[in-house]
Amino acid sequence: MRIEVDSMGEKQVPENAWYGIHTSRSLENFSVAGEAVPLEIVYAIARLKAACATANQRLGLLDQERSTAIGNACESIILGNHDDQFPIDIFQAGSGTSTQMNVNEVIANLAAVELGATRGDRQRVHPNDHVNKGQSTNNVFPSAIRLAGLQLSQRLEAALDGLIGSLDKKAKQFADVAKTGRTHLQDAVPITLGQTFAGYARALEKAKHRIGAAGKNLLEIGIGGNAVGTGINTKPAFRAHILNALNDSTGFSFKAPGDGIEITQFMTDMGHMSGTLKLLALDLLKIANDLRLLASGPNTGLGEIRLPAVEPGSSIMPGKVNPSICEAANMACIQVVGYDAAVAMACGLGQLELNTHMPLIGANLVKSFNILIRTCAMLDERCIRGVEADVQRCQSHFEASAGLATILNPALGYDRVAKLVKEGLTAGKSLKTLVLEKKLMTEAELAHLLAGAFGPNL
């Protein structure tokens, strides 16, 4: 152990730890969630620290030697070389001070050692005076959430592109597979299986667009605003230098906020992004449920499609195969809805000059992103690509559907078709069979009518 000193006194710190006394105190105080703040946020904080060190050096407030060492330490953290040094629990002080100081201490000690000092040498590189110069947790932590959110949104959009592409391929593959549509889980007018999958693809395209639109709001960040957004104890050019360095290192186009007070107090932009992730989860939930229904049976259900068999479905029923991928996706999506509910509540619980629920907001946003990234990839690779159509079953249902009655209305009239529907149900005959038996239409006339049954978008 080594001894470190802060304003509260002395404390032992593990000799081999890169973190310091503040982190050690936090580890004693917080252990409710049982999991640490996501590393995506830690890396984002490190990226911000590097940009701030560059800004301070350019303003003559930090010497080149310390600035370079701090930047090198940040890069080492971003590369994942010190992941085990960030153990602070999610449920901590509401602005994220414990995690912010955890990162400050690790950076300071890495930089101090690079400059020939030892861990804990606060004279050589101080976690507050040097690493945190001109900063406050109140603007660093939410800025890190925004950066992490944008980085993760890129990954999610890529995963969505893959899933959308597979759905589009199935739409083309099944373009000529006629089936009955269903509303209220009852037979409705005809549709093709291709139209069904095209609808799924379009829903996810719109979800992707919503995520991209929400991401634009995250480009406005409060870094440099200090404790309440006024920029106290910083030079006027500080923010501009930070943004230049940050944009150079990330490739994003971050900009100063329209109002530094608003960006510090309100987490609504993050709530907006979380809400778009919830909407994507709801779309995926609907698609997964549809696939389960369409594949149900296979002998006593709809059985119009076959899902890839990924594992034996039962420990007691031999040969049973379950829609396991869709069920896993359902649970993942439900979890995202729950995360969003917590984010929404936390966004509304700020008081006066600060929101004090930022670690929860950041952690849940990151979790939602990661769950959805993996869910999209799983559905794409383990389900959609291997979906097959049971063409004969689809055709049989199509011909037997009472929904064909709507197609017959213009030719035979509502009342006559209604009687045919009732007769068909009683006799166990399809409308097609009854129409031909009663010679209400020729087979050629009926075929021509049915050919236009799928709407102008076929």
C-alpha positions as CSV (number, residue, x, y, z in Angstrom):
1,M,0.0,0.0,0.0
2,R,1.0,3.6,-0.5
3,I,-0.2,6.6,1.6
4,E,-1.9,9.5,-0.2
5,V,-3.3,12.7,1.3
6,D,-6.3,14.9,0.4
7,S,-8.4,17.5,2.1
8,M,-10.1,14.8,4.2
9,G,-6.8,13.3,5.5
10,E,-4.5,10.3,4.8
11,K,-5.6,7.1,3.2
12,Q,-4.0,3.9,2.0
13,V,-4.1,3.1,-1.7
14,P,-3.0,-0.2,-3.3
15,E,0.6,0.3,-4.4
16,N,0.0,-1.1,-7.9
17,A,-3.2,1.0,-8.5
18,W,-3.1,3.7,-11.1
19,Y,-6.0,5.4,-9.4
20,G,-5.6,7.4,-6.2
21,I,-7.2,8.4,-2.9
22,H,-10.5,9.8,-4.3
23,T,-11.2,6.6,-6.1
24,S,-10.3,4.6,-2.9
25,R,-12.9,6.6,-0.9
26,S,-15.5,6.1,-3.6
27,L,-15.0,2.3,-3.7
28,E,-15.8,2.3,0.0
29,N,-18.9,4.4,-0.5
30,F,-20.6,3.0,-3.5
31,S,-21.4,-0.6,-4.3
32,V,-25.2,-0.6,-5.0
33,A,-25.4,-1.4,-8.7
34,G,-22.7,-4.0,-8.6
35,E,-21.3,-2.8,-11.9
36,A,-19.0,0.0,-13.0
37,V,-19.8,2.9,-15.2
38,P,-19.5,1.7,-18.8
39,L,-16.0,1.9,-20.3
40,E,-17.4,3.8,-23.3
41,I,-18.0,6.7,-21.0
42,V,-14.6,6.4,-19.4
43,Y,-12.9,6.4,-22.8
44,A,-15.0,9.5,-23.8
45,I,-13.9,11.3,-20.6
46,A,-10.3,10.5,-21.5
47,R,-10.8,11.9,-25.0
48,L,-12.2,15.1,-23.5
49,K,-9.2,15.3,-21.0
50,A,-6.8,15.1,-23.9
51,A,-8.6,17.9,-25.7
52,C,-8.6,20.0,-22.6
53,A,-4.9,19.5,-22.0
54,T,-4.2,20.6,-25.6
55,A,-6.4,23.7,-25.1
56,N,-4.7,24.6,-21.9
57,Q,-1.3,24.2,-23.5
58,R,-2.3,26.4,-26.4
59,L,-3.5,29.0,-24.0
60,G,-0.2,28.9,-22.1
61,L,-1.9,27.5,-19.0
62,L,-0.2,24.1,-19.1
63,D,3.4,23.3,-20.1
64,Q,4.1,21.3,-23.1
65,E,5.7,18.4,-21.1
66,R,2.7,17.9,-18.9
67,S,0.3,18.3,-21.8
68,T,2.0,15.7,-23.9
69,A,2.2,13.2,-21.0
70,I,-1.5,13.8,-20.2
71,G,-2.4,13.2,-23.8
72,N,-0.3,10.0,-23.9
73,A,-2.0,8.7,-20.8
74,C,-5.4,9.4,-22.3
75,E,-4.5,7.6,-25.4
76,S,-3.4,4.6,-23.4
77,I,-6.7,4.6,-21.6
78,I,-8.7,4.8,-24.8
79,L,-6.8,1.8,-26.2
80,G,-8.1,-0.2,-23.3
81,N,-4.8,-0.7,-21.5
82,H,-6.1,0.1,-18.1
83,D,-9.7,-1.1,-18.1
84,D,-9.4,-2.6,-14.6
85,Q,-8.6,0.8,-13.1
86,F,-12.1,2.1,-13.5
87,P,-14.3,0.2,-11.0
88,I,-16.6,2.9,-9.6
89,D,-20.2,1.9,-9.2
90,I,-22.9,3.4,-11.5
91,F,-24.9,4.6,-8.5
92,Q,-22.6,7.3,-7.1
93,A,-22.7,11.1,-6.7
94,G,-25.2,12.3,-9.2
95,S,-22.9,14.4,-11.4
96,G,-20.4,11.5,-11.8
97,T,-17.7,13.1,-9.7
98,S,-16.3,9.8,-8.5
99,T,-15.8,8.4,-12.0
100,Q,-14.4,11.8,-13.3
101,M,-11.9,11.9,-10.5
102,N,-11.1,8.2,-11.0
103,V,-10.1,9.1,-14.6
104,N,-8.3,12.2,-13.5
105,E,-6.2,10.2,-11.0
106,V,-5.3,7.4,-13.5
107,I,-4.3,10.0,-16.1
108,A,-2.2,12.0,-13.5
109,N,-0.4,8.9,-12.3
110,L,0.3,7.6,-15.8
111,A,1.6,11.0,-16.8
112,A,3.7,11.4,-13.6
113,V,5.4,8.0,-14.2
114,E,6.1,8.9,-17.8
115,L,7.8,12.1,-16.6
116,G,10.0,10.1,-14.2
117,A,8.0,10.5,-11.0
118,T,6.1,7.9,-9.0
119,R,2.4,7.1,-8.7
120,G,0.7,9.5,-6.3
121,D,3.2,12.3,-6.9
122,R,0.7,15.2,-7.1
123,Q,3.5,17.7,-7.4
124,R,4.6,16.4,-10.8
125,V,1.0,15.9,-12.2
126,H,-2.0,16.8,-10.1
127,P,-5.4,15.2,-10.9
128,N,-7.2,18.5,-10.2
129,D,-4.7,21.3,-10.9
130,H,-3.4,19.8,-14.2
131,V,-5.6,17.1,-15.6
132,N,-8.9,18.8,-14.6
133,K,-7.7,22.3,-15.2
134,G,-10.6,24.5,-16.3
135,Q,-13.1,21.7,-16.0
136,S,-15.9,20.5,-13.8
137,T,-17.6,17.1,-13.6
138,N,-20.8,19.0,-14.3
139,N,-19.7,19.6,-17.9
140,V,-17.2,16.8,-18.5
141,F,-19.5,13.9,-17.6
142,P,-22.5,14.9,-19.8
143,S,-20.2,15.8,-22.6
144,A,-18.7,12.3,-22.3
145,I,-22.2,10.8,-22.5
146,R,-22.8,12.8,-25.7
147,L,-19.5,11.7,-27.3
148,A,-20.1,8.0,-26.3
149,G,-23.6,8.2,-27.6
150,L,-22.5,9.5,-31.0
151,Q,-19.8,6.8,-31.3
152,L,-22.2,4.1,-30.4
153,S,-24.9,5.5,-32.8
154,Q,-22.5,4.9,-35.7
155,R,-22.1,1.3,-34.7
156,L,-25.9,0.9,-34.3
157,E,-26.5,2.4,-37.7
158,A,-24.0,0.0,-39.3
159,A,-25.8,-2.9,-37.6
160,L,-29.1,-1.6,-38.8
161,D,-27.8,-1.4,-42.3
162,G,-26.9,-5.1,-42.3
163,L,-30.4,-6.1,-41.0
164,I,-32.2,-3.8,-43.4
165,G,-30.2,-5.2,-46.3
166,S,-31.1,-8.8,-45.3
167,L,-34.8,-7.8,-45.0
168,D,-34.7,-6.2,-48.5
169,K,-33.2,-9.3,-50.0
170,K,-36.0,-11.4,-48.5
171,A,-38.5,-8.9,-49.8
172,K,-37.2,-9.5,-53.3
173,Q,-36.9,-13.3,-52.8
174,F,-40.5,-13.6,-51.6
175,A,-42.0,-11.0,-54.0
176,D,-44.3,-13.5,-55.7
177,V,-45.3,-15.5,-52.7
178,A,-49.0,-14.8,-52.2
179,K,-50.4,-15.1,-48.6
180,T,-53.3,-13.9,-46.6
181,G,-53.0,-10.7,-44.6
182,R,-54.3,-10.6,-41.1
183,T,-55.8,-7.8,-39.0
184,H,-57.0,-8.3,-35.5
185,L,-55.4,-11.8,-36.0
186,Q,-58.3,-12.6,-38.3
187,D,-58.1,-13.2,-42.1
188,A,-57.9,-10.0,-44.1
189,V,-57.1,-9.0,-47.7
190,P,-54.2,-10.7,-49.5
191,I,-50.6,-9.6,-49.3
192,T,-47.3,-11.0,-50.5
193,L,-44.6,-12.3,-48.2
194,G,-42.3,-9.9,-50.0
195,Q,-44.5,-6.9,-49.2
196,T,-44.4,-8.0,-45.5
197,F,-40.6,-8.1,-45.4
198,A,-40.4,-4.8,-47.3
199,G,-42.5,-3.2,-44.7
200,Y,-40.1,-4.4,-42.0
201,A,-37.2,-3.0,-43.8
202,R,-38.9,0.4,-44.2
203,A,-39.7,0.6,-40.5
204,L,-36.1,0.1,-39.6
205,E,-35.0,2.7,-42.2
206,K,-37.2,5.2,-40.4
207,A,-35.8,4.1,-37.0
208,K,-32.3,4.7,-38.3
209,H,-33.2,8.1,-39.5
210,R,-34.7,9.0,-36.1
211,I,-31.4,7.9,-34.4
212,G,-29.4,10.1,-36.8
213,A,-31.6,13.1,-36.2
214,A,-31.3,12.7,-32.4
215,G,-27.5,12.4,-32.8
216,K,-27.3,15.9,-34.3
217,N,-28.5,17.4,-31.0
218,L,-25.6,15.5,-29.2
219,L,-23.1,17.5,-31.2
220,E,-23.8,20.5,-28.9
221,I,-21.7,20.0,-25.8
222,G,-21.0,21.9,-22.6
223,I,-17.3,21.1,-22.1
224,G,-15.5,24.2,-21.0
225,G,-18.6,25.6,-19.2
226,N,-17.3,24.6,-15.8
227,A,-19.6,24.2,-12.8
228,V,-22.9,25.8,-14.0
229,G,-22.2,26.5,-17.7
230,T,-20.9,30.1,-17.3
231,G,-17.2,29.2,-18.0
232,I,-16.0,30.5,-14.7
233,N,-12.2,30.4,-14.1
234,T,-11.6,29.8,-17.8
235,K,-10.4,32.0,-20.7
236,P,-12.9,33.0,-23.4
237,A,-11.0,31.0,-26.0
238,F,-10.9,27.8,-23.9
239,R,-14.0,26.3,-25.4
240,A,-13.0,27.0,-29.0
241,H,-9.6,25.3,-28.4
242,I,-11.2,22.3,-26.8
243,L,-13.6,21.9,-29.7
244,N,-10.9,22.1,-32.3
245,A,-8.8,19.5,-30.6
246,L,-11.8,17.2,-29.9
247,N,-13.0,17.4,-33.5
248,D,-9.5,16.7,-34.8
249,S,-9.3,13.6,-32.7
250,T,-12.8,12.2,-33.2
251,G,-13.9,13.3,-36.7
252,F,-17.1,14.7,-35.3
253,S,-18.3,18.3,-35.6
254,F,-18.9,19.3,-32.0
255,K,-20.0,22.8,-31.4
256,A,-20.4,25.2,-28.4
257,P,-23.9,25.2,-26.9
258,G,-26.4,27.9,-27.7
259,D,-26.8,28.5,-24.0
260,G,-24.2,27.1,-21.6
261,I,-26.7,27.2,-18.7
262,E,-29.3,25.1,-20.5
263,I,-26.8,22.5,-21.7
264,T,-25.6,22.0,-18.1
265,Q,-29.0,21.7,-16.5
266,F,-31.0,19.8,-19.1
267,M,-30.3,16.2,-20.2
268,T,-33.2,16.2,-22.7
269,D,-31.0,15.6,-25.7
270,M,-29.9,12.3,-24.1
271,G,-33.5,11.5,-23.3
272,H,-34.3,12.1,-26.9
273,M,-31.7,9.7,-28.1
274,S,-32.8,7.1,-25.5
275,G,-36.4,7.6,-26.8
276,T,-35.4,6.8,-30.3
277,L,-33.7,3.7,-29.1
278,K,-36.9,2.7,-27.4
279,L,-38.8,3.2,-30.6
280,L,-36.3,1.0,-32.5
281,A,-36.8,-1.6,-29.8
282,L,-40.5,-1.5,-30.2
283,D,-40.2,-2.0,-34.0
284,L,-37.8,-4.9,-33.5
285,L,-40.2,-6.3,-30.9
286,K,-43.1,-6.2,-33.4
287,I,-41.0,-7.8,-36.2
288,A,-39.7,-10.6,-33.9
289,N,-43.3,-11.3,-32.8
290,D,-44.5,-11.4,-36.4
291,L,-41.8,-13.9,-37.3
292,R,-42.8,-16.1,-34.4
293,L,-46.4,-16.1,-35.5
294,L,-45.7,-16.7,-39.1
295,A,-43.5,-19.6,-38.2
296,S,-45.8,-21.0,-35.6
297,G,-46.7,-24.7,-35.6
298,P,-45.3,-25.8,-37.9
299,N,-48.1,-28.3,-38.3
300,T,-50.8,-26.7,-36.1
301,G,-50.0,-23.0,-36.5
302,L,-49.6,-20.6,-39.4
303,G,-46.3,-22.2,-40.6
304,E,-46.0,-19.9,-43.6
305,I,-42.3,-19.4,-43.0
306,R,-39.5,-21.5,-41.6
307,L,-36.9,-19.9,-39.2
308,P,-33.4,-21.3,-39.0
309,A,-33.0,-24.0,-36.4
310,V,-30.3,-22.8,-34.0
311,E,-30.7,-25.3,-31.2
312,P,-33.0,-28.1,-29.9
313,G,-36.1,-26.4,-28.6
314,S,-37.0,-28.7,-25.7
315,S,-35.4,-30.9,-23.1
316,I,-38.4,-33.2,-23.1
317,M,-40.0,-33.1,-26.6
318,P,-37.7,-34.6,-29.2
319,G,-37.4,-32.8,-32.5
320,K,-39.0,-29.6,-31.2
321,V,-37.4,-26.4,-32.6
322,N,-38.3,-23.0,-31.0
323,P,-37.9,-19.5,-32.4
324,S,-35.1,-18.9,-29.9
325,I,-33.5,-16.0,-31.7
326,C,-36.8,-14.1,-31.8
327,E,-37.4,-14.8,-28.2
328,A,-34.0,-13.5,-27.2
329,A,-34.6,-10.4,-29.3
330,N,-37.9,-9.8,-27.5
331,M,-36.3,-9.9,-24.1
332,A,-33.5,-7.6,-25.2
333,C,-36.1,-5.1,-26.6
334,I,-38.1,-5.2,-23.4
335,Q,-35.0,-4.4,-21.4
336,V,-34.3,-1.3,-23.6
337,V,-37.8,-0.1,-23.0
338,G,-37.1,-0.3,-19.2
339,Y,-33.8,1.5,-19.6
340,D,-35.5,4.3,-21.4
341,A,-38.1,4.6,-18.7
342,A,-35.4,5.1,-16.1
343,V,-33.6,7.7,-18.4
344,A,-36.8,9.6,-18.9
345,M,-37.4,9.9,-15.2
346,A,-33.8,10.8,-14.5
347,C,-33.9,13.6,-17.1
348,G,-36.8,15.2,-15.4
349,L,-35.3,15.1,-11.9
350,G,-32.7,17.8,-12.3
351,Q,-32.7,20.5,-9.7
352,L,-31.8,24.2,-10.2
353,E,-28.4,24.4,-11.9
354,L,-27.7,20.7,-12.3
355,N,-29.1,17.3,-13.1
356,T,-27.8,14.9,-10.5
357,H,-28.7,11.6,-12.1
358,M,-26.1,11.6,-15.0
359,P,-24.4,8.3,-14.3
360,L,-27.7,6.5,-14.5
361,I,-28.6,8.3,-17.8
362,G,-25.2,7.6,-19.3
363,A,-25.0,4.0,-18.2
364,N,-28.6,3.2,-19.4
365,L,-28.0,4.9,-22.7
366,V,-24.8,3.0,-23.4
367,K,-26.5,-0.3,-22.3
368,S,-29.4,0.3,-24.7
369,F,-27.0,1.0,-27.6
370,N,-25.0,-2.1,-27.0
371,I,-28.0,-4.3,-26.6
372,L,-29.6,-3.1,-29.8
373,I,-26.3,-3.3,-31.7
374,R,-26.0,-7.0,-30.7
375,T,-29.7,-7.7,-31.2
376,C,-29.7,-6.3,-34.8
377,A,-26.6,-8.4,-35.6
378,M,-28.2,-11.5,-34.1
379,L,-31.4,-11.1,-35.9
380,D,-29.6,-10.5,-39.2
381,E,-27.0,-13.3,-39.0
382,R,-28.9,-15.9,-37.0
383,C,-32.5,-15.4,-38.2
384,I,-33.4,-13.2,-41.2
385,R,-30.8,-14.5,-43.6
386,G,-32.0,-18.1,-43.2
387,V,-35.8,-17.5,-43.3
388,E,-37.5,-19.7,-45.9
389,A,-41.1,-19.5,-47.2
390,D,-43.5,-22.4,-47.2
391,V,-44.9,-21.4,-50.6
392,Q,-47.6,-24.2,-50.6
393,R,-48.8,-23.3,-47.1
394,C,-49.0,-19.6,-48.0
395,Q,-50.9,-20.4,-51.2
396,S,-53.3,-22.7,-49.3
397,H,-54.0,-20.0,-46.7
398,F,-54.4,-17.4,-49.4
399,E,-57.0,-19.4,-51.2
400,A,-58.9,-20.3,-48.0
401,S,-58.9,-16.8,-46.6
402,A,-62.2,-15.1,-45.9
403,G,-60.2,-11.9,-46.8
404,L,-60.7,-12.8,-50.4
405,A,-64.2,-11.6,-50.0
406,T,-63.1,-8.0,-50.2
407,I,-61.5,-8.7,-53.6
408,L,-64.8,-10.2,-54.8
409,N,-66.9,-7.2,-53.7
410,P,-66.6,-5.1,-56.8
411,A,-67.6,-8.0,-59.1
412,L,-70.3,-9.8,-57.0
413,G,-71.5,-7.2,-54.5
414,Y,-71.2,-7.1,-50.7
415,D,-74.4,-9.0,-49.8
416,R,-73.8,-11.9,-52.2
417,V,-70.1,-12.2,-51.0
418,A,-71.2,-12.1,-47.4
419,K,-73.5,-15.1,-48.0
420,L,-70.6,-16.9,-49.7
421,V,-68.4,-16.4,-46.7
422,K,-70.9,-17.9,-44.4
423,E,-71.6,-20.8,-46.7
424,G,-67.9,-21.4,-47.0
425,L,-67.4,-21.6,-43.3
426,T,-70.3,-24.0,-42.9
427,A,-69.3,-26.2,-45.8
428,G,-65.6,-26.0,-45.2
429,K,-65.0,-24.7,-48.7
430,S,-62.9,-21.8,-50.0
431,L,-64.5,-18.8,-51.6
432,K,-62.6,-19.7,-54.8
433,T,-64.2,-23.1,-54.8
434,L,-67.7,-21.8,-54.2
435,V,-67.4,-19.1,-56.9
436,L,-66.3,-21.6,-59.5
437,E,-68.9,-24.2,-58.4
438,K,-71.7,-21.7,-58.6
439,K,-70.3,-20.4,-61.9
440,L,-70.4,-16.9,-60.6
441,M,-67.2,-16.2,-62.5
442,T,-65.0,-18.1,-64.9
443,E,-61.7,-19.4,-63.8
444,A,-60.0,-16.9,-66.1
445,E,-62.1,-14.0,-64.7
446,L,-61.3,-15.0,-61.1
447,A,-57.6,-15.4,-61.9
448,H,-57.5,-11.9,-63.4
449,L,-59.3,-10.5,-60.3
450,L,-56.9,-12.2,-57.9
451,A,-53.9,-11.0,-59.9
452,G,-54.7,-7.4,-58.8
453,A,-55.3,-8.4,-55.2
454,F,-52.0,-7.1,-53.9
455,G,-52.4,-3.4,-54.6
456,P,-50.5,-1.0,-56.8
457,N,-47.2,-1.4,-54.9
458,L,-46.6,-5.0,-55.9
